[in-house]
Amino acid sequence: MSAGVLSDSLTFYLTTEGTMVPLKRRKVSSAAGSTGNTGNTGSTGDKVKFPQLVLFLLERKMGSSRRAFLSQLGLKKGFQLEEMFSETVTHVVSENNSGDEVRAWMDSQVGGQTPAHLLDISWYTESMQAGRPVEILDRHKLQEQQNNEAEVVVFSVPSYACQRRTTLDNHNAVLTDALSLLAENAELSDEEGRGVAFRRAAAVLKALPKPVTGVTQLRGLPCLGGHSLRVIKDILENGASSEVESTKQSERFKAVKVLTGIFGVGVKTAERWIREGITSLQQLQDSDQTLNRAQQAGLEHYDDLNQPVTKAEADAIAEVVEEAVVSVLPGARMTLIGGFRRGKLTGHDVDFLITHPEDGREEGLMPKVVSRLESQGFLLYQKTTRNSYLEAKDGPARPASNMDRFERCLSIFKLSEEDGRGMTRPETENTPEDASGVVAPSQVKGEALKPWRAVRVDLVVSPISQFAFALLGWTGSKLFERELRRWAGHEKAMSLSSHALYDNKQCRYLRATSEEEIFAHLGLEYVPPSERNA
C-alpha cells in the first residue's frame, strides 16, 4: 500500500468515527519509544475485542505524534496496545525499520529473545481497515538477517564485572575506546549516571573473547543499553561513530580536558574558568586567576604529568620510596598498587601501599617518609592527610564518598634520568596528544631537555588489620571496585570499603588477611589482579 493510500484510509476512518482531533493538535507524554496511555481499554472506554493480541508500536522512525495517532485508532478498534515494551507483547509494529534494527532495540530493552512477531506497519493499517487482526503474510514480516549459527558467535558474560575475568587483551578496543570517550564526556559534564552506563557497557565488551562483528552477537548481554548499542552499530557499519567524532571536536570537551589535565583542577573549577573565557593553558597563565599550591605545581609540570609513566619508571620510584620507608621504620612493607599491579605497562601515576606487620607501628610513619624524601630533593610538591577512619566511631555505614580515609600523601615526584634508568621522553617541542585527540599546549616549548621529569606519586599507609581491604580497593580497576561494592550491597547485604567488610544481616565485621578471603566472604570466585581490568 502506498503512503498516499495509507494516509487517505486513515483519514477516512477518523472522519467516519467523528471523534478524533487533528493530528497536529495531539500532545502525548512519551518515554523512549513509547506513547500515550494504552491500557486494556482506550481513553474513550473502548473494550478490548482481541485479548490474545498485545501490540506495541515502535516510535523509532515513526515519531511520537504519528504513533499516538495510530495508537488511538487501534484502541477504538478494540485492539490492546502497550505503552511500554515488555515480554508480554505479542506483536511489535514498526515503520521504516529493518528486522535487525527492531530486534537490537528489543534486546536493549529486555535482553534475550522474545517470541513477539516483528511486523511492518502495513499489517497494522490493513487490520485497522478490516476491524480485526488480518492474517500475517510474508510481506508483513520484518526480515532479519539469517546467519549460519555455526558462523555466528553469540557471547555470554555474567552481569557483574567482578564476576568476569578481564585481561589487558582487549579484542574490541575500537568499540571500548568509543564508549569510554562518551563516558568521560558524561563525567566531565557532571552526568555520573550516564558515565557509569557507558563504562559498564565498555567493560562487557572488554571481557569478550573475540572481536564483535555484528550486533546480533550481543543479544542478551547485560549492561548494553540502547544508546551504547547504537554507538556500537554505527561503528560496525560505518567504521566510526558520528556521536563520538562530534564529541572529539566539541570545543567544550577539548577545553575541559585540557584544564582538568592540570593537577588539582576538577570539573567545576574548569567550567568556571571556561565561563570566564579561559579555554587554554596560555589563557590561564595570562589571566589573574588565583591558583592554589597544587594547581600551581600542576600548571608548572603540565607536560610531564600528562605524559604516561612507564613500568620502568614506576620501579625506579619504588626503589627510592622503599629505601626511605625501611630506613625510618625497619620491617615496614610497601606494595606497588593501581594499574601496574594489574599488569599495565604504563599509567597516569604511581601508587604505593605501605603497612607494617604489627598493628599500630605504622602510626607516624608518613611524616617521616615525606620528610626524608623532601630532604633528598625528590618531592616537587606534597600534601599529606591524616588517617580519619575509626571503626568503632564510624561503624558499618557506607560513607558518602567512595574515597577511603587512610593516611595519604599526594605528591609530585622528581625522577632524575639516572634514577629513571635511562628513561625516554618525547621531545619538548612536541605537543602531547591523548587518545581522545585533545591537544594540550606545551609549557616547556623551547627549553633544553631537562635531565629529570615530574611524576604523580601517591603514598597510602594502612594498618595491617585493614591491609587486605586496602590492597583490593587500591588495585582497581575503578569499575571493578564499583561492581564489587554493588555486588556486596545488592546480592549479599554487605557493606564493602577499602577499610572493612560488614555483614548487615549478621551485624558483624568479616575479617580478612588476604584478598582471597574477601572474595570468599562475598561468595565470589577469586579474580587475580591481572584479570580485573574491567
C-alpha positions in Angstrom: 0.0 0.0 0.0 1.5 3.4 -0.9 1.9 6.2 1.6 -0.8 8.2 -0.1 -3.3 5.4 0.1 -2.4 4.8 3.7 -2.9 8.5 4.6 -6.3 8.6 2.8 -7.5 5.4 4.5 -6.6 6.6 8.0 -8.3 10.0 7.4 -11.4 8.2 6.2 -11.7 6.1 9.4 -11.2 9.1 11.6 -13.8 11.2 9.9 -16.3 8.3 9.9 -15.8 7.9 13.7 -16.0 11.6 14.1 -14.3 11.9 17.4 -10.6 12.4 16.7 -8.9 15.8 16.9 -6.5 16.9 14.2 -3.1 15.1 14.4 -1.1 18.3 14.8 -3.0 19.2 17.9 -2.4 16.0 19.7 0.1 16.1 22.5 1.5 13.0 24.2 3.7 12.2 27.1 6.1 9.5 26.0 9.0 7.6 27.3 11.8 6.4 25.0 9.9 4.5 22.3 6.5 4.9 23.9 3.4 7.0 23.6 0.2 7.9 25.5 -2.0 5.8 27.8 -2.7 2.4 26.1 -4.1 0.0 28.7 -6.8 -2.6 28.4 -9.3 0.0 27.4 -8.8 3.1 25.3 -9.0 6.6 26.7 -12.6 6.7 25.4 -13.5 3.5 27.2 -13.4 1.1 24.2 -13.4 -2.5 25.2 -10.7 -5.0 24.1 -12.0 -7.3 21.4 -8.8 -9.2 20.8 -7.3 -10.0 24.2 -4.9 -12.7 22.8 -3.0 -9.9 21.0 -0.8 -7.4 22.8 0.5 -4.8 20.3 3.4 -2.4 20.7 4.1 0.4 18.2 7.8 1.3 17.9 8.3 5.0 18.0 11.7 4.8 16.3 11.4 6.5 12.8 7.7 6.7 13.3 7.6 9.7 15.6 5.6 10.3 18.7 2.7 12.2 17.1 2.1 9.6 14.4 2.5 6.8 17.0 -0.1 8.5 19.2 -2.5 8.9 16.2 -2.2 5.2 15.3 -2.5 4.0 18.9 -5.8 5.9 19.4 -7.1 4.4 16.2 -6.2 0.9 17.3 -7.8 1.4 20.8 -11.0 2.5 19.2 -11.0 -0.7 17.0 -10.7 -2.9 20.2 -7.0 -3.7 19.9 -4.9 -3.9 23.1 -1.8 -1.7 22.9 1.0 -1.4 25.4 2.7 1.9 26.2 6.0 0.3 27.3 7.6 -2.7 25.6 7.8 -5.8 27.7 8.0 -9.6 27.3 4.1 -9.7 27.3 4.0 -8.0 23.9 2.9 -10.4 21.1 3.2 -8.1 18.0 5.8 -5.4 17.5 4.8 -3.0 14.7 7.3 -0.6 13.2 7.7 1.7 10.2 10.8 2.0 8.0 12.9 -0.2 10.3 14.7 -3.5 9.4 14.1 -6.6 11.4 17.7 -6.4 12.7 17.2 -2.9 13.9 13.9 -3.7 15.7 15.5 -6.9 17.3 18.5 -4.9 18.5 16.2 -2.3 20.1 14.1 -5.1 21.7 17.2 -6.7 23.1 18.3 -3.4 24.6 15.0 -3.1 26.5 14.5 -6.6 27.9 17.6 -8.6 26.9 17.4 -12.0 25.2 14.9 -13.4 22.7 11.2 -12.7 22.9 8.5 -14.6 20.8 6.9 -11.4 19.5 6.1 -11.1 15.8 8.1 -8.3 14.1 5.7 -6.7 11.7 5.6 -3.8 9.2 3.1 -1.0 9.6 1.2 -2.4 6.6 -0.2 -5.3 8.7 -1.4 -2.8 11.3 -3.2 -0.5 8.8 -4.8 -3.4 7.0 -6.0 -4.7 10.3 -7.5 -1.3 11.1 -9.3 -1.3 7.8 -10.7 -4.8 8.4 -11.6 -4.0 12.0 -9.8 -7.2 13.1 -6.3 -8.7 13.0 -5.6 -9.8 9.5 -3.6 -12.9 8.6 0.2 -12.3 8.9 1.7 -12.8 5.5 5.3 -12.9 4.5 5.1 -9.4 3.2 4.1 -8.2 6.6 7.1 -9.8 8.4 10.2 -7.8 9.0 13.2 -9.6 7.6 16.1 -10.4 9.9 19.4 -11.3 8.5 19.8 -15.1 8.6 23.1 -16.2 9.8 24.6 -19.7 9.8 24.6 -20.5 13.6 27.9 -22.2 13.2 29.5 -19.0 11.9 28.0 -16.5 14.4 29.5 -16.4 17.9 26.9 -15.3 20.4 28.6 -14.1 23.5 27.6 -14.6 27.1 29.0 -12.9 30.2 27.9 -12.5 33.9 26.1 -9.3 34.9 28.6 -8.0 37.4 32.2 -7.0 36.3 33.5 -8.6 39.5 32.3 -12.0 38.2 34.2 -11.7 35.0 37.9 -12.2 34.1 39.0 -9.2 32.1 42.6 -9.2 31.0 44.5 -6.4 29.2 44.0 -8.4 25.9 41.1 -6.3 24.6 39.7 -7.7 21.3 37.2 -4.8 20.9 39.4 -1.7 21.6 37.8 0.4 18.9 34.4 -0.1 20.4 35.5 0.3 24.1 37.6 3.4 23.3 34.5 5.0 21.8 32.3 4.1 24.7 35.0 5.2 27.2 35.2 8.6 25.5 31.5 9.1 25.8 31.7 8.0 29.4 34.5 10.6 30.0 32.4 13.3 28.3 29.4 12.5 30.6 31.7 12.6 33.7 33.1 15.9 32.6 29.5 17.1 32.2 28.6 16.0 35.8 26.4 13.2 34.5 27.8 10.4 36.6 24.9 8.0 35.8 25.4 8.2 32.0 29.1 7.8 32.6 28.7 4.7 34.6 26.3 3.2 32.0 28.9 3.7 29.2 31.7 2.3 31.5 29.7 -0.8 32.2 28.9 -1.3 28.5 32.6 -0.9 27.7 33.5 -3.4 30.4 31.3 -6.0 28.9 33.0 -5.7 25.5 36.4 -5.8 27.2 35.6 -9.2 28.7 34.6 -10.8 25.3 37.0 -13.5 24.0 36.7 -12.4 20.3 36.0 -9.3 18.3 32.4 -8.3 17.8 31.4 -8.4 14.1 27.6 -7.7 14.4 25.1 -6.5 17.0 23.3 -9.9 16.8 26.2 -11.4 18.7 25.4 -9.1 21.7 21.8 -10.3 22.2 21.1 -10.9 25.9 24.3 -9.4 27.2 24.0 -7.2 30.3 24.7 -3.5 30.6 24.3 -2.8 26.9 21.6 -0.1 26.7 20.0 1.3 23.6 22.4 4.3 23.4 25.5 2.0 23.7 24.1 -0.4 21.1 23.5 2.5 18.7 27.1 3.6 19.0 28.4 0.0 18.5 26.2 -0.5 15.5 27.3 2.8 14.0 31.0 1.8 14.3 30.5 -1.7 13.0 28.5 -0.5 9.9 30.3 2.8 9.2 33.7 2.4 10.7 33.2 5.2 13.2 30.5 6.7 15.5 29.2 10.2 14.4 28.5 11.0 18.0 32.0 10.1 19.2 33.6 12.1 16.4 31.3 15.1 17.2 32.3 14.8 20.9 36.0 14.8 20.0 35.5 18.1 18.0 33.5 19.7 20.8 35.2 22.9 21.9 33.8 22.5 25.4 35.1 18.9 25.7 38.5 19.9 24.5 38.7 22.8 26.9 37.6 20.8 29.9 40.0 18.0 29.0 42.9 20.5 28.9 42.0 22.3 32.1 41.2 19.2 34.2 44.6 17.9 33.0 46.1 20.3 35.4 46.9 18.5 38.7 44.5 19.9 41.4 41.8 21.1 38.9 38.4 19.5 38.9 35.4 19.8 36.6 33.7 22.6 38.5 36.8 24.8 38.5 37.4 24.1 34.8 33.8 25.0 34.0 34.1 28.2 36.0 37.2 29.2 34.1 35.5 28.4 30.7 32.6 30.6 31.6 35.1 33.4 32.2 36.6 32.8 28.7 39.6 30.6 29.7 39.9 27.6 27.5 43.7 27.0 27.2 46.7 26.9 29.4 48.1 30.0 27.9 44.9 32.0 28.7 45.0 30.7 32.2 48.6 31.8 32.6 47.8 35.2 31.2 44.7 35.6 33.5 44.5 36.9 37.0 43.2 33.6 38.4 44.5 32.7 41.9 45.8 29.2 41.9 46.4 27.1 45.0 49.7 25.3 45.6 48.6 22.0 43.8 47.3 23.9 40.8 50.5 26.0 40.5 52.6 22.8 40.6 50.2 21.1 38.2 50.5 24.0 35.7 54.3 24.2 36.0 54.7 20.5 35.3 51.8 20.0 33.0 53.6 18.3 30.2 55.3 15.8 32.4 52.2 14.9 34.4 50.2 14.3 31.2 52.8 12.0 29.8 52.4 8.3 30.6 54.5 6.8 33.3 56.3 3.6 32.3 56.7 0.5 34.4 60.4 1.0 34.5 59.9 4.5 35.9 57.5 3.1 38.5 60.0 0.5 39.5 62.7 3.2 39.8 60.5 5.3 42.0 59.6 2.2 44.1 63.3 1.7 44.9 63.7 5.3 46.2 60.5 5.2 48.2 61.1 1.8 49.7 64.5 2.8 50.8 63.0 5.8 52.6 60.2 3.7 54.2 62.6 1.0 55.5 65.1 3.5 56.8 62.5 5.2 59.0 60.7 2.0 60.0 62.5 -1.3 59.6 60.2 -4.2 58.8 57.7 -2.0 57.0 56.3 -3.3 53.8 55.5 -1.5 50.5 53.4 -2.7 47.6 53.1 -1.2 44.1 49.3 -0.9 43.5 46.9 0.5 40.9 47.2 -0.3 37.2 50.8 -1.5 37.4 49.7 -4.3 39.8 47.1 -5.3 37.2 49.9 -5.8 34.7 49.7 -2.4 32.8 52.9 -1.2 31.3 52.0 2.5 31.5 49.9 4.6 33.8 48.9 8.2 34.8 50.6 8.0 38.2 52.3 5.6 40.6 50.6 4.4 43.8 52.2 2.6 46.8 50.5 1.0 49.8 52.6 0.9 52.9 52.0 -1.1 56.1 53.8 -2.9 59.0 53.1 -6.4 60.2 52.5 -5.1 63.7 49.2 -3.1 64.0 49.8 0.4 65.2 53.5 0.5 64.2 52.6 2.4 61.0 51.4 5.4 63.0 53.6 8.4 62.5 55.4 6.7 59.5 54.1 9.0 56.7 55.6 12.4 58.0 59.0 10.7 58.5 59.0 9.2 55.0 57.9 12.5 53.4 60.5 14.5 55.4 63.2 12.1 54.2 62.2 12.3 50.5 62.0 16.1 50.7 65.5 16.3 52.3 66.8 14.2 49.4 65.2 16.6 46.8 62.6 14.1 45.4 59.4 16.0 46.1 58.4 18.9 44.0 55.0 19.1 45.8 53.3 17.2 48.5 50.2 17.3 50.6 49.6 14.8 53.4 46.3 14.0 55.0 46.0 12.1 58.3 44.0 8.8 58.9 40.5 9.8 59.8 38.9 6.3 59.9 37.9 4.8 63.3 35.9 1.6 63.0 34.4 2.0 66.5 33.3 5.5 65.7 32.3 5.3 62.0 30.7 1.9 62.2 29.5 0.0 59.1 27.6 2.8 57.4 28.7 3.3 53.9 30.5 6.7 53.6 29.0 9.5 51.4 32.1 9.2 49.2 33.8 6.0 48.0 37.1 7.7 48.9 38.9 5.9 51.7 40.3 7.7 54.7 43.8 6.3 55.1 46.8 8.5 55.9 47.9 9.6 52.4 50.5 11.8 50.7 49.6 13.1 47.2 52.9 14.2 45.7 54.7 15.2 42.5 58.0 13.3 42.4 61.2 14.5 40.8 62.6 11.5 38.9 66.1 12.1 37.5 67.3 10.5 34.3 69.8 8.5 36.4 67.1 7.2 38.8 64.8 6.5 35.9 67.3 4.1 34.3 67.7 6.0 31.1 64.0 6.9 30.8 62.9 8.1 27.4 60.8 11.2 27.0 59.2 12.9 23.9 61.0 16.0 22.6 59.8 19.1 24.4 58.9 20.9 21.2 56.3 18.1 20.5 52.8 18.8 21.7 51.3 16.0 23.8 48.1 14.4 22.5 46.0 11.9 24.3 43.8 9.1 22.9 40.8 11.4 22.6 42.6 13.6 20.2 42.8 16.5 22.7 46.0 18.6 22.2 47.5 20.4 25.1 49.8 23.3 24.6 53.4 22.6 25.8 54.6 24.5 28.8 58.3 24.0 28.2 58.5 24.7 24.5 61.9 26.0 23.6 63.6 24.8 26.8 66.5 22.5 26.8 65.7 18.9 27.6 65.9 18.7 31.4 67.6 15.6 33.0 64.5 14.8 35.1 60.7 14.5 34.8 57.8 15.1 37.2 55.7 12.1 38.1 52.5 11.9 40.1 53.0 9.6 43.1 50.5 8.7 45.9 51.6 7.1 49.1 49.0 5.3 51.3 49.5 3.9 54.8 47.2 1.2 56.1 47.2 -0.7 59.4 47.9 -4.4 58.8 44.4 -5.3 60.0 42.9 -3.3 57.1 45.7 -4.1 54.6 43.8 -6.8 52.5 40.8 -4.4 52.0 43.1 -1.5 51.2 45.1 -3.7 48.7 41.9 -4.8 47.0 40.4 -1.3 46.9 43.6 0.3 45.5 44.3 -2.3 42.9 41.3 -1.4 40.7 40.1 -1.1 38.1 37.7 1.7 39.2 34.7 -0.1 37.7 35.8 -3.5 39.1 35.8 -1.9 42.6 32.5 -0.2 42.0 30.9 -3.5 40.9 32.4 -5.3 43.9 30.7 -2.8 46.2 27.4 -3.1 44.2 27.6 -6.9 44.4 28.2 -6.8 48.1 25.3 -4.5 48.7 22.7 -5.9 46.3 23.5 -9.6 46.4 25.0 -10.2 49.8 23.5 -7.4 52.0 27.1 -6.4 52.9 29.0 -3.1 53.0 32.4 -3.1 51.4 35.0 -0.4 51.6 38.8 -0.2 51.4 38.8 -0.4 55.2 36.4 -3.3 56.0 33.6 -5.7 55.1 30.4 -5.6 57.2 27.6 -8.2 57.1 24.4 -6.2 57.6 22.3 -9.4 58.3 24.7 -10.8 61.0 25.6 -7.3 62.2 29.3 -8.0 62.4 32.5 -7.3 60.6 34.0 -10.1 58.4 37.8 -10.0 58.9 40.3 -11.0 56.2 44.0 -11.2 55.9 44.1 -11.7 52.1 42.1 -10.7 49.0 41.2 -14.4 48.6 39.3 -14.3 51.9 37.4 -11.2 50.9 36.2 -12.8 47.7 35.2 -15.9 49.7 33.2 -13.8 52.1 31.4 -12.3 49.1 30.7 -15.7 47.6 32.7 -14.8 44.5 35.4 -16.8 42.7 38.8 -15.2 43.3 39.9 -13.0 40.4 43.6 -12.2 40.3 44.8 -8.6 39.7 45.7 -9.3 36.1 42.1 -10.1 35.3 40.5 -7.1 37.0 40.9 -4.7 34.0 37.2 -4.1 33.6 
